[in-house]
Amino acid sequence: MARAAYPLHGFTGNVFSFGEGTVNDWIPVVFTDGIGVDDSLGILALALFLGCVLAGRIVGPFAISRWGRVRVLLVLVPLVIVGSLLVVCGGGYLPFLGVALWGLGGSLGIPIAVSAAADDPNKAPARLSVVSTISFSSFLWGPLLVGFLGDNVGVRQALLAVTVMAGLAMGLLPATKVRS
């Protein structure tokens, strides 16, 4: 299992970097064009997301030390799902709550995937290169996919692609368990 698990780390990292790249590129547009707020509030939504990612990455190592990678991700991935659904479906202040939950939920996915790939020191360089290539490539294709979907269904609704990917990732979280 340990030998075959590292591509799953790449997929897990891919899901989180897909979500993060999508927010970086599309959230201001979603808030201004899809939700109808002022441009400054669209930028505030992005700043709120990035602030929550930062907070999660600061506090995250303490949580991982206490509860482990899988348990932490079992809490964080649902935050991505709920957060993205609030952005897509919520009205009033709920999309802002959604980007905050999304940022916190997505904060540790990439670091945990990379960490899990490096568990075996003998194979870490090869595994890290594979996981990094798989996961960070989604910073390129993720926003393009959302843009393509957005042309057909609207950018706000296209964010459901992140929700679907996060749901798929829930089944792969045990692959991030620490291996000896």
Backbone as a printed PyTorch tensor [residue, N CA C, xyz], in Angstrom:
tensor([[[  0.8270,  -1.2050,   0.0000],
         [  0.0000,   0.0000,   0.0000],
         [  0.8610,   1.2530,   0.0000]],

        [[  1.9190,   1.2680,   0.8000],
         [  2.7530,   2.4670,   0.8780],
         [  3.3910,   2.7740,  -0.4710]],

        [[  3.7400,   1.7200,  -1.2010],
         [  4.3910,   1.9300,  -2.4830],
         [  3.4470,   2.5900,  -3.4950]],

        [[  2.1800,   2.1910,  -3.4870],
         [  1.2330,   2.7150,  -4.4620],
         [  0.5390,   3.9920,  -4.0110]],

        [[  0.7460,   4.4040,  -2.7670],
         [ -0.0390,   5.5090,  -2.2160],
         [  0.4100,   6.8790,  -2.7060]],

        [[  1.6630,   7.0450,  -3.0980],
         [  2.1030,   8.4100,  -3.3590],
         [  1.4320,   9.0900,  -4.5450]],

        [[  0.9590,   8.3940,  -5.5890],
         [  0.1620,   9.1310,  -6.5820],
         [ -1.1280,   9.6890,  -5.9750]],

        [[ -1.6640,   9.0070,  -4.9620],
         [ -2.8520,   9.5210,  -4.2780],
         [ -2.5300,  10.8030,  -3.5440]],

        [[ -1.3150,  10.9200,  -3.0150],
         [ -0.9020,  12.1790,  -2.3920],
         [ -0.9480,  13.2930,  -3.4280]],

        [[ -0.4950,  12.9610,  -4.6360],
         [ -0.5210,  13.9520,  -5.7020],
         [ -1.9310,  14.3750,  -6.0430]],

        [[ -2.8660,  13.4040,  -6.0600],
         [ -4.2490,  13.7680,  -6.3410],
         [ -4.8150,  14.6300,  -5.2200]],

        [[ -4.5050,  14.2670,  -3.9790],
         [ -4.9830,  15.0580,  -2.8470],
         [ -4.4490,  16.4830,  -2.9390]],

        [[ -3.1520,  16.6260,  -3.1990],
         [ -2.5720,  17.9560,  -3.3780],
         [ -3.1740,  18.6700,  -4.5720]],

        [[ -3.4900,  17.9020,  -5.6160],
         [ -4.0950,  18.4590,  -6.8200],
         [ -5.4430,  19.0830,  -6.5080]],

        [[ -6.2480,  18.4100,  -5.7110],
         [ -7.5660,  18.9320,  -5.3390],
         [ -7.4220,  20.2660,  -4.6190]],

        [[ -6.5050,  20.3310,  -3.6760],
         [ -6.3450,  21.5520,  -2.8960],
         [ -5.7330,  22.6800,  -3.7190]],

        [[ -4.7630,  22.3680,  -4.5630],
         [ -4.1870,  23.4420,  -5.3790],
         [ -5.1600,  23.8770,  -6.4710]],

        [[ -5.9960,  22.9670,  -6.9420],
         [ -7.0650,  23.3340,  -7.8760],
         [ -7.9950,  24.3480,  -7.2170]],

        [[ -8.3950,  24.0720,  -5.9910],
         [ -9.2660,  25.0020,  -5.2710],
         [ -8.6060,  26.3320,  -4.9970]],

        [[ -7.3530,  26.2880,  -4.5720],
         [ -6.6390,  27.5280,  -4.2500],
         [ -6.3830,  28.3680,  -5.5000]],

        [[ -5.9660,  27.7160,  -6.5810],
         [ -5.7330,  28.4500,  -7.8180],
         [ -7.0090,  29.0480,  -8.3850]],

        [[ -8.1010,  28.3090,  -8.2330],
         [ -9.3940,  28.7980,  -8.7090],
         [ -9.8220,  30.0380,  -7.9400]],

        [[ -9.6760,  29.9910,  -6.6270],
         [-10.0440,  31.1640,  -5.8160],
         [ -9.1660,  32.3530,  -6.1890]],

        [[ -7.8790,  32.1370,  -6.2890],
         [ -6.9650,  33.2320,  -6.6190],
         [ -7.3530,  33.9240,  -7.9230]],

        [[ -7.7960,  33.1470,  -8.8980],
         [ -8.1050,  33.7110, -10.2100],
         [ -9.5480,  34.1880, -10.3540]],

        [[-10.4920,  33.5480,  -9.6760],
         [-11.8910,  33.7770,  -9.9980],
         [-12.7430,  34.4130,  -8.9070]],

        [[-12.3410,  34.3590,  -7.6530],
         [-13.2330,  34.8560,  -6.5950],
         [-13.5920,  36.3320,  -6.7630]],

        [[-12.6510,  37.2230,  -7.0690],
         [-13.1030,  38.6070,  -7.2760],
         [-14.1490,  38.7350,  -8.3880]],

        [[-13.9850,  37.9700,  -9.4600],
         [-14.9420,  37.9920, -10.5660],
         [-16.2840,  37.4200, -10.1170]],

        [[-16.2410,  36.3150,  -9.3760],
         [-17.4770,  35.7000,  -8.8840],
         [-18.2380,  36.6770,  -7.9970]],

        [[-17.5180,  37.3660,  -7.1170],
         [-18.1870,  38.2810,  -6.2010],
         [-18.7290,  39.5170,  -6.9180]],

        [[-17.9820,  40.0460,  -7.8750],
         [-18.4650,  41.2540,  -8.5480],
         [-19.5040,  40.9360,  -9.6240]],

        [[-19.2290,  39.9720, -10.4720],
         [-20.1430,  39.6650, -11.5780],
         [-21.2330,  38.6660, -11.1840]],

        [[-20.8660,  37.6440, -10.4180],
         [-21.8280,  36.6040, -10.0700],
         [-22.7350,  36.9620,  -8.9060]],

        [[-22.1830,  37.6200,  -7.9050],
         [-22.9550,  37.9750,  -6.7130],
         [-23.4500,  39.4060,  -6.8070]],

        [[-22.6770,  40.2620,  -7.4750],
         [-23.1110,  41.6310,  -7.7010],
         [-22.6570,  42.6310,  -6.6570]],

        [[-21.5320,  42.3610,  -6.0040],
         [-21.0130,  43.3110,  -5.0260],
         [-20.0440,  44.2710,  -5.7070]],

        [[-19.6630,  45.3070,  -4.9890],
         [-18.7050,  46.2980,  -5.4720],
         [-17.3330,  45.6430,  -5.6700]],

        [[-16.5300,  46.2130,  -6.5670],
         [-15.1900,  45.6810,  -6.8400],
         [-14.3530,  45.5520,  -5.5780]],

        [[-14.4360,  46.5340,  -4.6900],
         [-13.6230,  46.4860,  -3.4720],
         [-14.0180,  45.3020,  -2.5900]],

        [[-15.2860,  44.9190,  -2.5830],
         [-15.7130,  43.7550,  -1.8140],
         [-15.2700,  42.4560,  -2.4610]],

        [[-15.1280,  42.4630,  -3.7770],
         [-14.5730,  41.3010,  -4.4590],
         [-13.1320,  41.0580,  -4.0620]],

        [[-12.3670,  42.1370,  -3.9730],
         [-10.9700,  42.0240,  -3.5260],
         [-10.9150,  41.6520,  -2.0440]],

        [[-11.8280,  42.1880,  -1.2610],
         [-11.8980,  41.8220,   0.1610],
         [-12.1680,  40.3320,   0.3230]],

        [[-13.0020,  39.7580,  -0.5350],
         [-13.2730,  38.3180,  -0.4750],
         [-11.9870,  37.5210,  -0.7080]],

        [[-11.1910,  37.9460,  -1.6800],
         [ -9.9160,  37.2710,  -1.9380],
         [ -8.9780,  37.4430,  -0.7460]],

        [[ -8.9040,  38.6270,  -0.1800],
         [ -8.0470,  38.8680,   0.9800],
         [ -8.5020,  38.0240,   2.1750]],

        [[ -9.8010,  37.8820,   2.3540],
         [-10.3310,  37.0470,   3.4300],
         [ -9.9220,  35.6000,   3.2290]],

        [[-10.0390,  35.1170,   2.0020],
         [ -9.6070,  33.7520,   1.6920],
         [ -8.1290,  33.5550,   2.0230]],

        [[ -7.2840,  34.4480,   1.5200],
         [ -5.8410,  34.3090,   1.7210],
         [ -5.4620,  34.4500,   3.1890]],

        [[ -6.1540,  35.3180,   3.9250],
         [ -5.9110,  35.4450,   5.3600],
         [ -6.2530,  34.1660,   6.1000]],

        [[ -7.3280,  33.5020,   5.6980],
         [ -7.7010,  32.2420,   6.3430],
         [ -6.7410,  31.1160,   5.9700]],

        [[ -6.2280,  31.1230,   4.7430],
         [ -5.1920,  30.1500,   4.3650],
         [ -3.9680,  30.3580,   5.2510]],

        [[ -3.5580,  31.6020,   5.4210],
         [ -2.4090,  31.9040,   6.2650],
         [ -2.6430,  31.4540,   7.6990]],

        [[ -3.8100,  31.7540,   8.2460],
         [ -4.1200,  31.3470,   9.6270],
         [ -4.0740,  29.8270,   9.7600]],

        [[ -4.6370,  29.1210,   8.7870],
         [ -4.6060,  27.6640,   8.8280],
         [ -3.2020,  27.1060,   8.7510]],

        [[ -2.3450,  27.7430,   7.9720],
         [ -0.9670,  27.2460,   7.8480],
         [ -0.1250,  27.5840,   9.0690]],

        [[ -0.5170,  28.6030,   9.8000],
         [  0.1920,  28.9160,  11.0440],
         [ -0.2150,  27.9500,  12.1540]],

        [[ -1.5160,  27.7050,  12.2860],
         [ -2.0390,  26.8550,  13.3650],
         [ -1.9460,  25.3700,  13.0020]],

        [[ -1.9580,  25.0740,  11.7270],
         [ -1.9960,  23.6980,  11.2510],
         [ -0.9790,  22.7400,  11.8190]],

        [[  0.2970,  23.1010,  11.8850],
         [  1.2670,  22.1520,  12.4240],
         [  0.9540,  21.6900,  13.8540]],

        [[  0.3860,  22.5700,  14.6480],
         [  0.0040,  22.1760,  16.0050],
         [ -1.1340,  21.1620,  15.9720]],

        [[ -2.1000,  21.3860,  15.0900],
         [ -3.2270,  20.4560,  14.9570],
         [ -2.7550,  19.1080,  14.4260]],

        [[ -1.8620,  19.1330,  13.4460],
         [ -1.3530,  17.8840,  12.8760],
         [ -0.5670,  17.1050,  13.9290]],

        [[  0.2260,  17.7880,  14.7290],
         [  0.9880,  17.1220,  15.7870],
         [  0.0660,  16.4490,  16.7960]],

        [[ -1.0440,  17.0880,  17.0670],
         [ -1.9570,  16.5640,  18.0860],
         [ -2.8780,  15.4600,  17.5510]],

        [[ -3.4480,  15.6600,  16.3340],
         [ -4.4730,  14.7350,  15.8460],
         [ -4.0550,  13.9320,  14.6180]],

        [[ -2.9650,  14.2880,  13.9810],
         [ -2.5170,  13.5530,  12.8000],
         [ -3.0870,  14.1240,  11.5170]],

        [[ -2.4280,  13.7720,  10.4210],
         [ -2.7900,  14.3290,   9.1190],
         [ -4.1960,  13.9520,   8.6730]],

        [[ -4.5530,  12.6760,   8.8130],
         [ -5.8450,  12.2260,   8.3020],
         [ -6.9880,  12.8760,   9.0630]],

        [[ -6.9090,  12.9060,  10.3810],
         [ -7.9900,  13.5220,  11.1650],
         [ -8.1380,  15.0090,  10.8570]],

        [[ -7.0140,  15.6840,  10.7000],
         [ -7.0770,  17.1110,  10.3750],
         [ -7.7400,  17.3110,   9.0160]],

        [[ -7.3630,  16.5060,   8.0320],
         [ -7.9680,  16.6400,   6.7080],
         [ -9.4420,  16.2360,   6.7120]],

        [[ -9.8160,  15.3000,   7.5750],
         [-11.2240,  14.9100,   7.6700],
         [-12.0920,  16.0570,   8.1940]],

        [[-11.4800,  17.0100,   8.8640],
         [-12.1990,  18.2220,   9.2860],
         [-12.1020,  19.2970,   8.2080]],

        [[-10.9350,  19.4330,   7.5860],
         [-10.7090,  20.5280,   6.6460],
         [-11.4050,  20.3510,   5.3000]],

        [[-11.4240,  19.1380,   4.7740],
         [-12.0450,  18.9390,   3.4520],
         [-13.5340,  19.2960,   3.4810]],

        [[-14.2980,  18.8900,   4.5120],
         [-15.6870,  19.3520,   4.5520],
         [-15.8230,  20.8730,   4.6220]],

        [[-14.8400,  21.5550,   5.2150],
         [-14.8810,  23.0200,   5.2120],
         [-14.7630,  23.5640,   3.7960]],

        [[-13.9400,  22.9300,   2.9660],
         [-13.8300,  23.3380,   1.5580],
         [-15.1700,  23.1180,   0.8570]],

        [[-15.7770,  21.9640,   1.1120],
         [-17.0510,  21.6470,   0.4650],
         [-18.1290,  22.6390,   0.8860]],

        [[-18.2860,  22.8300,   2.1890],
         [-19.3060,  23.7590,   2.6960],
         [-18.9990,  25.1810,   2.2400]],

        [[-17.7330,  25.5940,   2.3310],
         [-17.3510,  26.9430,   1.9210],
         [-17.6470,  27.2130,   0.4600]],

        [[-17.2810,  26.2700,  -0.4040],
         [-17.5360,  26.4780,  -1.8320],
         [-19.0340,  26.4910,  -2.1260]],

        [[-19.8090,  25.6610,  -1.4170],
         [-21.2620,  25.6770,  -1.6060],
         [-21.8740,  26.9990,  -1.1490]],

        [[-21.3410,  27.5690,  -0.0600],
         [-21.8420,  28.8680,   0.3950],
         [-21.5400,  29.9690,  -0.6140]],

        [[-20.3770,  29.8900,  -1.2470],
         [-20.0380,  30.8900,  -2.2650],
         [-20.9670,  30.7520,  -3.4700]],

        [[-21.2300,  29.5240,  -3.8690],
         [-22.0550,  29.2960,  -5.0600],
         [-23.5370,  29.5570,  -4.7840]],

        [[-24.0270,  29.1110,  -3.6470],
         [-25.4800,  29.1240,  -3.3900],
         [-25.9360,  30.1800,  -2.3880]],

        [[-25.0180,  30.7060,  -1.5930],
         [-25.4170,  31.5930,  -0.5110],
         [-25.7340,  33.0020,  -0.9640]],

        [[-26.5510,  33.6580,  -0.1680],
         [-26.8710,  35.0560,  -0.4040],
         [-26.4210,  35.8910,   0.7810]],

        [[-26.4650,  37.2040,   0.6370],
         [-26.0860,  38.1030,   1.7280],
         [-24.6220,  37.9620,   2.0930]],

        [[-24.3590,  37.7150,   3.3680],
         [-22.9860,  37.5820,   3.8550],
         [-22.4510,  36.1570,   3.7140]],

        [[-23.2930,  35.1840,   3.3800],
         [-22.8750,  33.7820,   3.3400],
         [-21.7220,  33.4950,   2.3770]],

        [[-21.6490,  34.1410,   1.1990],
         [-20.4690,  33.9000,   0.3620],
         [-19.1500,  34.3390,   1.0300]],

        [[-19.2010,  35.3850,   1.8530],
         [-17.9880,  35.7940,   2.5710],
         [-17.6090,  34.7490,   3.6200]],

        [[-18.6050,  34.2290,   4.3300],
         [-18.3490,  33.1220,   5.2600],
         [-17.8080,  31.9270,   4.4870]],

        [[-18.3480,  31.7120,   3.2950],
         [-17.8840,  30.6100,   2.4590],
         [-16.4200,  30.7080,   2.0820]],

        [[-15.9530,  31.8960,   1.6640],
         [-14.5340,  32.0060,   1.3010],
         [-13.6490,  31.8460,   2.5230]],

        [[-14.1370,  32.2710,   3.6990],
         [-13.3540,  32.0870,   4.9230],
         [-13.2180,  30.5930,   5.2460]],

        [[-14.3200,  29.8660,   5.1860],
         [-14.2760,  28.4210,   5.4500],
         [-13.4410,  27.7010,   4.3990]],

        [[-13.6000,  28.1230,   3.1580],
         [-12.8490,  27.5280,   2.0560],
         [-11.3510,  27.7390,   2.2580]],

        [[-10.9600,  28.9470,   2.6440],
         [ -9.5430,  29.2300,   2.8770],
         [ -8.9710,  28.4290,   4.0240]],

        [[ -9.7020,  28.3610,   5.1180],
         [ -9.2360,  27.5740,   6.2600],
         [ -9.1890,  26.0930,   5.9000]],

        [[-10.2320,  25.6200,   5.2370],
         [-10.2800,  24.2130,   4.8600],
         [ -9.2080,  23.8160,   3.8630]],

        [[ -8.8600,  24.6950,   2.9690],
         [ -7.8630,  24.3810,   1.9610],
         [ -6.4310,  24.6650,   2.3600]],

        [[ -6.2420,  25.1920,   3.5360],
         [ -4.9230,  25.6870,   3.9350],
         [ -3.8460,  24.6200,   4.0400]],

        [[ -4.1800,  23.4210,   4.4500],
         [ -3.1530,  22.4190,   4.7280],
         [ -3.0860,  21.2830,   3.7190]],

        [[ -3.9590,  21.2930,   2.7310],
         [ -3.9890,  20.1830,   1.7880],
         [ -2.6860,  19.9770,   1.0420]],

        [[ -2.1490,  21.0240,   0.4690],
         [ -0.9030,  20.9010,  -0.2840],
         [  0.2670,  20.5530,   0.6470]],

        [[  0.4470,  21.2530,   1.7800],
         [  1.5500,  20.8710,   2.6650],
         [  1.4560,  19.4350,   3.1750]],

        [[  0.2490,  18.9560,   3.4730],
         [  0.1090,  17.5850,   3.9550],
         [  0.4010,  16.5850,   2.8420]],

        [[ -0.0530,  16.8490,   1.6410],
         [  0.2250,  15.9400,   0.5270],
         [  1.7210,  15.8290,   0.2670]],

        [[  2.4120,  16.9510,   0.3060],
         [  3.8610,  16.9450,   0.0910],
         [  4.5600,  16.2240,   1.2410]],

        [[  4.1160,  16.4800,   2.4570],
         [  4.6940,  15.8160,   3.6230],
         [  4.4910,  14.3040,   3.5530]],

        [[  3.3000,  13.8830,   3.1600],
         [  3.0120,  12.4500,   3.0700],
         [  3.8860,  11.7850,   2.0100]],

        [[  4.1440,  12.4710,   0.9250],
         [  4.9910,  11.9060,  -0.1240],
         [  6.4320,  11.7400,   0.3330]],

        [[  6.8410,  12.5050,   1.3210],
         [  8.2260,  12.4710,   1.7900],
         [  8.4280,  11.5350,   2.9770]],

        [[  7.4350,  10.7260,   3.3280],
         [  7.5620,   9.8460,   4.4880],
         [  8.7130,   8.8490,   4.3790]],

        [[  8.9580,   8.3410,   3.1990],
         [ 10.0510,   7.3850,   3.0010],
         [ 11.2780,   8.1680,   2.5360]],

        [[ 12.2780,   8.3600,   3.4240],
         [ 13.4200,   9.1990,   3.0480],
         [ 14.1960,   8.6900,   1.8310]],

        [[ 14.1750,   7.3830,   1.5910],
         [ 14.9040,   6.8390,   0.4480],
         [ 14.2410,   7.1770,  -0.8880]],

        [[ 12.9150,   7.3080,  -0.8660],
         [ 12.1910,   7.5530,  -2.1040],
         [ 11.6040,   8.9620,  -2.1570]],

        [[ 11.8940,   9.7590,  -1.1610],
         [ 11.2940,  11.0920,  -1.0660],
         [ 11.5610,  11.9730,  -2.2870]],

        [[ 12.7910,  12.0540,  -2.8050],
         [ 13.0030,  12.9640,  -3.9490],
         [ 12.1290,  12.6270,  -5.1540]],

        [[ 12.0470,  11.3520,  -5.5020],
         [ 11.2290,  10.9610,  -6.6580],
         [  9.7530,  11.2030,  -6.3740]],

        [[  9.3050,  10.8330,  -5.1960],
         [  7.8930,  11.0060,  -4.8550],
         [  7.5180,  12.4860,  -4.7810]],

        [[  8.3930,  13.2950,  -4.2120],
         [  8.1020,  14.7240,  -4.1350],
         [  8.0030,  15.3550,  -5.5200]],

        [[  8.8490,  14.9080,  -6.4320],
         [  8.7810,  15.4790,  -7.7800],
         [  7.4680,  15.1010,  -8.4550]],

        [[  7.0150,  13.8670,  -8.2630],
         [  5.7500,  13.4390,  -8.8590],
         [  4.5800,  14.1860,  -8.2290]],

        [[  4.5520,  14.2150,  -6.9000],
         [  3.4430,  14.8700,  -6.2020],
         [  3.4050,  16.3610,  -6.5180]],

        [[  4.5570,  17.0050,  -6.5340],
         [  4.5950,  18.4370,  -6.8400],
         [  4.1260,  18.7090,  -8.2580]],

        [[  4.5580,  17.8910,  -9.1960],
         [  4.1550,  18.0800, -10.5840],
         [  2.6540,  17.8850, -10.7500]],

        [[  2.1270,  16.8230, -10.1450],
         [  0.6910,  16.5490, -10.2590],
         [ -0.1080,  17.6620,  -9.5970]],

        [[  0.2700,  18.0010,  -8.3580],
         [ -0.5730,  18.9430,  -7.6100],
         [ -0.4560,  20.3750,  -8.1240]],

        [[  0.7350,  20.8300,  -8.4190],
         [  0.8740,  22.2270,  -8.8280],
         [  0.4770,  22.4770, -10.2800]],

        [[  0.3600,  21.4180, -11.0710],
         [ -0.1360,  21.6180, -12.4370],
         [ -1.5770,  22.1140, -12.4270]],

        [[ -2.2910,  21.8090, -11.3570],
         [ -3.6880,  22.2460, -11.3000],
         [ -3.8220,  23.7470, -11.0930]],

        [[ -2.7410,  24.4120, -10.6680],
         [ -2.7820,  25.8760, -10.6570],
         [ -2.9110,  26.4180, -12.0760]],

        [[ -2.4800,  25.6200, -13.0570],
         [ -2.5860,  26.0260, -14.4580],
         [ -3.9200,  25.6130, -15.0710]],

        [[ -4.2760,  24.3380, -14.9350],
         [ -5.4750,  23.8650, -15.6090],
         [ -6.7560,  24.1550, -14.8370]],

        [[ -6.6950,  24.2670, -13.5200],
         [ -7.8980,  24.4960, -12.7140],
         [ -8.6520,  25.7600, -13.0930]],

        [[ -8.0030,  26.9150, -13.0370],
         [ -8.6980,  28.1400, -13.4360],
         [ -9.1620,  28.1270, -14.8910]],

        [[ -8.4080,  27.4510, -15.7710],
         [ -8.8470,  27.3360, -17.1730],
         [-10.1360,  26.5290, -17.2690]],

        [[-10.2020,  25.4330, -16.5090],
         [-11.4120,  24.6190, -16.5050],
         [-12.6040,  25.4160, -15.9820]],

        [[-12.3960,  26.1480, -14.9010],
         [-13.4820,  26.9620, -14.3490],
         [-13.9050,  28.0340, -15.3410]],

        [[-12.9650,  28.6330, -16.0410],
         [-13.3050,  29.6210, -17.0630],
         [-14.1090,  29.0100, -18.2020]],

        [[-13.7010,  27.8250, -18.6370],
         [-14.4410,  27.1320, -19.6910],
         [-15.8580,  26.8120, -19.2220]],

        [[-15.9660,  26.2420, -18.0190],
         [-17.2980,  25.9430, -17.4800],
         [-18.1090,  27.2180, -17.2820]],

        [[-17.4150,  28.2870, -16.8390],
         [-18.0910,  29.5510, -16.6010],
         [-18.7100,  30.1390, -17.8510]],

        [[-18.0810,  29.9130, -19.0010],
         [-18.6690,  30.3730, -20.2650],
         [-19.9950,  29.6790, -20.5720]],

        [[-20.1430,  28.4760, -20.0310],
         [-21.3370,  27.6860, -20.3340],
         [-22.4160,  27.7600, -19.2530]],

        [[-22.0100,  27.8420, -17.9860],
         [-23.0030,  27.8050, -16.9010],
         [-22.9220,  29.0220, -15.9840]],

        [[-21.9330,  29.8740, -16.1750],
         [-21.6910,  31.0080, -15.2810],
         [-20.5400,  30.6850, -14.3470]],

        [[-19.7310,  31.6790, -14.0550],
         [-18.5290,  31.4510, -13.2570],
         [-18.8740,  31.0070, -11.8390]],

        [[-19.9000,  31.5950, -11.2720],
         [-20.2760,  31.2190,  -9.9050],
         [-20.6350,  29.7350,  -9.8320]],

        [[-21.4340,  29.2500, -10.7550],
         [-21.8200,  27.8490, -10.7590],
         [-20.6420,  26.9370, -11.1300]],

        [[-19.7080,  27.4480, -11.9150],
         [-18.5420,  26.6540, -12.3030],
         [-17.6830,  26.2820, -11.1030]],

        [[-17.7940,  27.0470, -10.0250],
         [-17.0350,  26.7170,  -8.8220],
         [-17.4580,  25.3850,  -8.2080]],

        [[-18.5880,  24.8580,  -8.6320],
         [-19.0040,  23.5370,  -8.1500],
         [-18.0070,  22.4470,  -8.5350]],

        [[-17.1750,  22.7100,  -9.5350],
         [-16.1160,  21.7600,  -9.8900],
         [-15.1850,  21.5380,  -8.7070]],

        [[-14.9150,  22.5790,  -7.9380],
         [-14.0720,  22.4470,  -6.7410],
         [-14.7840,  21.5860,  -5.7070]],

        [[-16.0820,  21.7980,  -5.5460],
         [-16.8570,  21.0180,  -4.5900],
         [-16.8030,  19.5340,  -4.9430]],

        [[-16.9620,  19.2140,  -6.2110],
         [-16.9320,  17.8240,  -6.6670],
         [-15.5540,  17.2160,  -6.4200]],

        [[-14.5080,  17.9380,  -6.7720],
         [-13.1440,  17.4300,  -6.5590],
         [-12.8680,  17.1920,  -5.0710]],

        [[-13.3060,  18.0990,  -4.2220],
         [-13.0960,  17.9270,  -2.7800],
         [-13.8610,  16.7080,  -2.2750]],

        [[-15.0460,  16.4830,  -2.7910],
         [-15.7970,  15.2890,  -2.4120],
         [-15.0700,  14.0140,  -2.7990]],

        [[-14.4690,  14.0020,  -3.9850],
         [-13.6810,  12.8440,  -4.4120],
         [-12.4620,  12.6370,  -3.5170]],

        [[-11.8700,  13.7180,  -3.0780],
         [-10.6730,  13.6290,  -2.2390],
         [-10.9650,  13.0100,  -0.8780]],

        [[-12.1990,  13.1390,  -0.3920],
         [-12.5380,  12.5820,   0.9200],
         [-12.2030,  11.0950,   0.9920]],

        [[-12.4070,  10.3760,  -0.0820],
         [-12.1190,   8.9480,  -0.0870],
         [-10.6400,   8.6110,  -0.1270]],

        [[ -9.8160,   9.5850,  -0.4710],
         [ -8.3800,   9.3220,  -0.5980],
         [ -7.5760,   9.7890,   0.6140]],

        [[ -8.2160,  10.3820,   1.5860],
         [ -7.4870,  10.9460,   2.7140],
         [ -6.6790,   9.9200,   3.5100]],

        [[ -7.1200,   8.6700,   3.6530],
         [ -6.2820,   7.7040,   4.3760],
         [ -4.8980,   7.5070,   3.7650]],

        [[ -4.7290,   7.8390,   2.4900],
         [ -3.4090,   7.7060,   1.8590],
         [ -2.3890,   8.6660,   2.4630]],

        [[ -2.8490,   9.6920,   3.1800],
         [ -1.9100,  10.6480,   3.7800],
         [ -1.4490,  10.2170,   5.1680]],

        [[ -1.9110,   9.0620,   5.6330],
         [ -1.5120,   8.5740,   6.9510],
         [  0.0010,   8.3820,   7.0110]],

        [[  0.5870,   8.7050,   8.1560],
         [  2.0310,   8.5660,   8.3350],
         [  2.4110,   7.0920,   8.2020]],

        [[  3.4040,   6.8300,   7.3880],
         [  3.8830,   5.4690,   7.1690],
         [  5.2860,   5.3460,   7.7180]],

        [[  5.5360,   4.1940,   8.3310],
         [  6.8780,   3.9830,   8.8940],
         [  7.7630,   3.2750,   7.9040]]])
